[in-house]
Amino acid sequence: MSNFSSAQTGPKTAEGKAASSRNAIKLGMYSNALMPGESEQELQELNNALRESLNVQDGASEVLLRTISQSVLKTKRLHDAEVRLVQTHLAKQESRKEFGYQANISPLLNDRLPDWYFNDDPEPKNRASVRYKAICEASVLKENFKLEYSLQARTLFYNLWAEVMGSQAINPRQSLGERLLARYGQPKPELNLQAFIEDYYKKYQLDMLWGENHERYEMVIENLRAKALLEVIVRPDLVKVQMQLHRRSIEAMETIQRLNAARAIEMVSVVSPVKELSLEQSKEKA
């Protein structure tokens, strides 16, 4: 029973996840059926566009058209697979270590680096930036504290306000200073602001690092991603699939063109005798 349960949890290591990704490519790349996330409507629209551009008019050409559209669909799957493989590469321990080295992050933090550092989801990165800006604004307010500044925090220190009060708190029952006092219990506003700063640096250390260094981190990650992409796109299995799909599409298009040309010749051969007969009949009547 325990063996069955563990088998259902999937791979845990980076190497296991990479192997799983390769298996997913093998299972999904060659399927003619739509995979999860693929749109039947988009496939139909592609078929209609190809049918019009290639002037498909018979059953044989229709079969070839389906071959082309399936090749287009599988090529998109190939590109999606490349993206997943790049992400898998960035999830490997050696990639995280390389990032930490280039970004000048302590090796002790390598195992704690969050996945959102390396993916394309902007939401957690924006969240980290807001937290870092809140810390900066808290420092400014602490060093230049005046009661009137604190009371105008919603407009003067928007990020600090959003973190402490909530971005939707327009007319709360407590002021910023009262909320910080309730949270940290220090006798002076400046001390509560300092407690907030220390609290956030402790809770959100990696958010603070990102907020402070995001431009440099993004540059390092883009370099690592480009390196991983180069390794992925030259993989023999992926190159072979891409070449097969491209060749299949070209051959199908050329065959459709030959069928269209043959049909045009056949129509000319049928129409010409009819025209000659009509001309002979017109001469006889005259």
Secondary structure, DSSP 8 states (H G I E B T S, - for coil): -HHHHHHTS---SHHHHHHHHHHHHHHHHT--S--TT--HHHHHHHHHHHHHHTT--SHHHHHHHHHHHHHHHHHHHHHHHHHHHHHHHHHSHHHHHHHHHHTT--GGGGGG--GGGTSS-HHHHHHHHHHHHHHHHHHHHHHT--HHHHHTHHHHSHHHHHHHH-TT-SS-SS-HHHHHHHHH--SSHHHHHHHHHHHHHHHTHHHHHHHHHHHHHHHHHHHHHHHHHHHHHT-HHHHHHHHHHHHHHHHHHHHHHHHHHHHHHHHHHHHHHHHHHHHHHHHHH-
